[in-house]
């Protein structure tokens, strides 16, 4: 019988929601509305993997430049440029007008993943890819090809999907381009007004193959080292006080 291997994200409090963890080499969708923290959560997925588990990560940006991404992430104490110098993190950026090159270079990216020992990949985001197709049928066909090619990379890949349709608490969320239907797992972030008149961040696992995950929505707190899922008994300090375990 083939051994099943799982991955822990390393994000404080989140792995408790996952159960056994994420099946290695899975493709995950990370969705949520603007402002919910998708880019931050995805970057933390790579940072924690590299620091805690010695699993190098690759961030592929299809909208922002590497310079812009690093600038936006400079609010956190992650030292991304030092991690890049140590070959813990790698970055590829394709402007919107070069998305076609990304789709044509999937095999080359796979070679980078293999040669550099990359185990975690983020693709930010699916929107420029979806908009490059002429109609829905063409997009669906090319999404299937994309997922098949990404699987060949042999890494655990997180695909960011924005434009989540606003829903009530009682209705399942949906995304504009339905990439979650082709994914092995689906993590959804929310950013909703509370009874106190403030916006609160939340996280829930909609699906995750191979594990019995929590079905509850949990609150998120954002601090100097990224996100922490509230309710984890090992995290008694606020995120501004807490330093990552490396």
N, C-alpha and C positions, 0 to 999 in steps of 0.2 A: 504493500500500500504506500502510495506517495506521501511523503511528509509535507504537512501544510505549515507554511511559515507566515507569521504575523509581524506587523510593524506597529510600534508605538509612536505617536506623534511627538511626545515630549512636551506638549502644551499643557501647562499646569491645570489639572482638574478635568481636562477633556478626555484623557484616556480612560478615566473611570466610567465615562458614558459609553465608551466603545465596547466594553466587554473584553473579548480576547484581543481585539485590535483590528488593524486593517490588513487584509490579505495582501501580501507583497505582490507587486506588479499589477495591482488593481488600477483602474482609472476612476477617479473621483470627480464629481461636480461640486464646486463650491459656489453657492448662489446667495443672492441677497440684494436689497435695494442700494441705491447710492448712499454712501455714508455709513454703511453697516460694518465696514472694516475688512472687506474681502482681500484686498492687496496685502494688508497688514497680517491677516491670519495666514495667508499663503506663504508670505515671506517667513513668518515665524515657524511654519511647518518645516521649511528648509533649515533655518538657523538652529532650531532645537535638534533636528536630525543630525546636523553636522557636529554640534557641540556635545550632545549627550550620547550619541550612538555611533559617531565617526562614520556617518553616511553622507558623502558629498552630495550637494544639490545643484540643480540648474534652473535658473529663472529665465523663461523666455517671454519677453514683453512684446506684444503686437500693437501697442498703442503708445506707451511712454518710452522715452529713450532711457538708456542705462543711467545717464547723468541725472535725468529727472527723477528716476526711480530712487537712486541713492540719496538725492536731495530730500525727497519726501520721507524716506525712511531714517533720515539723520536725527529725527526726534527721539529715536530709541537707542539704547546703549548696546547695540549689537556689533559695532565695529565691522561693518560689512566689507569695507575695503581691505582690512587686515585678513578677514576670512577668505577673501578672494585671492590675496597674495599667498596664503597658505594652501590654496587649492581645495578649500572646503566648500566654496561657493563659486559658481560660474554664471555668467550672464550673456544672453544673446538678445539683441533687440532688432525688431523688424518694424520700420514705420508702416503706417497703414497702406501706403502705396507699394510696399514690398511684401505684402502678405502672400502674393503669388509665389515669391521666392521661398518663403517658409514652407509652403505646401510642396514645392518642387524639391526641397532639400531635406526632406524627412529622413532619407537614408543617411545623409551626411550627419544630421543631428544624432541619429542612432549610433553612428561611429564615434562621435564625441562622447556620448553616454557610456559606451562600452570601454573606450580607451582611457577615460578619466575615472572610471569606477563610480560613476554617478548612480545613486540609488533613488533619489527623489527629484521629480521635475514638476515645475509649475508652468502652465500656459495661461498668460494673462493678455487678452481674454478671448472668448469664442466669438464675440461680436464681429470683429473685422473679418474673420474667416467666413462667418455666415453671410455677411453682406457682399462677399466676393462672388456669390453664386447667383445665377439669373432668376431662379425660381425655387419654390419649396421642394419640388421633386428632385431637382438637381442638387440642392443643399442636402437633402436626406441621403442621397447616394454618396455624395462626397464625405459626409460625416461618417458613414460606415467605413469608407476607405481610410479616413483619418484615424479612427479608433483602431482599426486593424493594424495600421502602420505604427501607431504609438505603442501598441501591445508588443511589437517586435523589439522595442527599445529595452525591454526587460527592467524598467524602473517603475516605481509607484508614482503615478502622474495625477496631479490636481489641475483641473480645468476650471477657470473662473468664468461664471456666467452672470452677467449683470441683467438689468431690466426685468427683475422679478416682478410679476404682476401683483399689485397690492391685494391682500386678502384679509379676511377676518381670522380670528384665532381658531375658528371651527372648520376652516376650509384648507385643504392642502395647497401649498404654494405651487406656482408653475413658473417656468421661465419662457422667455420669448422664443428661443430657438430649440427647446426640447432636448438639449444635449444630455440632460440627466437620464433620459430614457435609454440611452446607450451606455451609461456608466455603471460601474459595479457598486459605487457608493454615492451618496448625496448628502452633503452637509449644507444646512441653510442658516444664514445669519439674518437677524431682524433688527430693526431700529425703529421702535414704536414709542409713541407718546404714552406716558404713564398717568396714573390718577393724580400725581403730584405736579403735573404740568411740565415734566421734563421727559426727554427721550431716553429710553433704556435700550441697551444692546442685549440681544439674546441669541442663543444657538440651539439648534436641534439636529438630530440625525434622522433624516427621512428614511434612508435605507443604507444598509451596509452588508454586503454578501459575506457569508461565512462566520457571522458572529451574532449573538443576541445582545443588541445594543439597547440603550435606554430610549424610551419613547417620550421622555419628558423634555420640555424646553428648559434650558438653564440660562441664568443671567451671565453676562460677560462684564468684566472690568478691564479697562485699558490703562496701562502704566508705562513706566520707563523700559520695561523688558517685554512689552507686548501684552497679549491677552492672558487673562486668567479666568477660568470657569469657576464661578462662585459655588461654594458648597463643598469644595475639596478640603477634608479635615487637615491636610498637611500644610495648608496655606493660610496661616493665621495673620500674616502681615499683609498690608496693602501692596499693590504692585509697585508703587513708588519706592517702597522699602525693600522689596524682595529682590535678591540677586539670583541669576540663573545658576543651576548646578552644572558644572562643566567637567 
